[in-house]
């Protein structure tokens, strides 16, 4: 099992960097999630990252592309990695229990309150432009 986990960490590393290089703060423990949520002010964009094909092909590029389009960005950009940082992901999902777990997915929070959620079903089987437009449209309405 150790060899598998080491392999998956190596596979996931470029997928993590795709967001962190765009200014996302990676939350890797439940404690980091709690600390972020306790102090979150303004609008936060939360990406629940994953290794699956639709995330690799759509979610991360759509998020980064949407952010590039915006004049005004969310106050906070954070990410947790499903399947990698399990406790952090579970803790983050606990803050928006009204939606079923989904990865990849994208949440928009105002303070610690969930305001909008884009589940995997609204990412996979869509083209990049559709997903990017969806994200940028939501953020334009919510980020003041």
C-alpha positions in Angstrom: 0.0 0.0 0.0 2.9 2.4 0.7 4.2 2.1 -2.9 0.7 2.9 -4.2 0.3 5.9 -2.0 3.8 7.2 -3.0 2.9 6.7 -6.7 -0.4 8.5 -6.3 1.3 11.5 -4.5 3.7 11.7 -7.5 0.9 11.5 -10.0 -1.1 14.2 -8.1 1.8 16.7 -7.7 1.4 18.5 -11.1 -2.4 18.6 -10.5 -1.8 20.3 -7.2 0.7 22.8 -8.8 -1.8 23.7 -11.5 -3.9 25.4 -8.7 -1.2 26.5 -6.3 0.8 28.2 -9.1 -2.4 30.3 -9.7 -2.5 31.5 -6.1 -4.6 28.8 -4.4 -3.8 27.9 -0.8 -3.7 24.2 -0.4 -5.4 22.9 2.8 -4.0 19.5 3.6 -5.3 18.8 7.1 -8.6 19.0 8.9 -7.0 21.6 11.2 -6.0 23.8 8.3 -9.6 23.6 6.9 -11.1 24.5 10.3 -8.6 27.4 10.8 -9.4 28.7 7.3 -13.2 28.5 7.8 -13.0 30.1 11.2 -11.3 33.2 9.7 -12.8 33.2 6.2 -14.0 36.7 5.3 -15.4 37.8 2.0 -15.8 35.5 -1.0 -13.9 32.2 -1.2 -13.5 30.0 -4.2 -13.0 26.4 -3.0 -11.8 23.7 -5.5 -12.2 20.1 -4.4 -9.4 18.8 -6.6 -9.1 15.2 -7.8 -7.1 12.9 -10.1 -10.0 11.8 -12.3 -10.0 12.5 -16.0 -12.8 15.2 -15.9 -10.8 17.1 -13.3 -7.6 16.9 -15.2 -9.2 17.8 -18.5 -11.8 20.3 -17.3 -12.1 21.6 -13.7 -8.6 22.9 -13.1 -8.1 24.6 -16.5 -11.7 26.0 -16.3 -11.1 27.5 -12.9 -7.8 29.1 -13.8 -9.2 30.3 -17.1 -12.2 31.8 -15.4 -10.0 33.6 -12.9 -7.9 35.1 -15.7 -11.1 36.5 -17.2 -12.2 38.4 -14.1 -11.4 41.9 -13.2 -12.3 41.3 -9.5 -11.1 38.0 -8.0 -12.5 36.2 -4.9 -10.9 37.2 -1.7 -9.7 33.7 -1.0 -8.7 30.8 -3.3 -8.4 27.5 -1.5 -8.2 23.8 -2.5 -8.4 20.4 -0.9 -7.4 17.2 -2.8 -10.0 14.4 -2.7 -8.3 11.0 -2.5 -5.1 12.5 -1.3 -5.8 14.7 1.7 -8.8 12.7 2.9 -9.3 14.3 6.3 -9.0 17.8 4.9 -11.5 17.0 2.1 -13.9 15.4 4.5 -13.7 18.4 6.8 -14.3 20.8 4.0 -17.3 18.8 2.7 -18.7 18.9 6.3 -19.1 22.7 5.9 -21.5 22.2 3.1 -23.3 19.0 4.0 -26.4 20.0 2.1 -24.7 18.9 -1.1 -23.6 15.3 -1.8 -19.8 14.7 -1.9 -18.5 15.3 -5.4 -15.0 15.5 -6.9 -14.0 17.4 -8.6 -16.3 20.2 -7.5 -16.2 23.9 -7.0 -17.8 25.9 -4.1 -18.3 29.6 -3.7 -18.5 30.7 -0.1 -19.4 34.0 1.5 -17.6 33.9 4.8 -18.1 30.3 5.9 -21.5 30.0 4.2 -22.0 28.0 1.0 -23.5 30.3 -1.7 -23.0 28.2 -4.9 -21.9 24.7 -5.7 -20.8 23.2 -9.0 -20.7 19.4 -8.7 -18.9 16.9 -10.9 -22.0 16.3 -13.0 -21.9 20.0 -14.2 -18.2 19.6 -15.1 -17.8 16.2 -16.8 -19.3 15.8 -20.3 -19.1 19.5 -20.9 -16.5 21.3 -22.9 -13.9 23.5 -21.3 -15.5 26.8 -22.5 -18.9 25.8 -21.0 -17.4 25.0 -17.6 -15.2 28.1 -17.6 -18.1 30.3 -18.6 -20.2 28.8 -15.8 -17.5 29.5 -13.2 -16.8 33.0 -14.4 -20.5 33.9 -14.6 -21.1 32.8 -11.0 -18.0 34.7 -9.8 -19.0 37.8 -11.6 -22.3 37.8 -9.8 -20.8 37.0 -6.4 -17.5 38.9 -6.2 -18.2 42.5 -5.5 
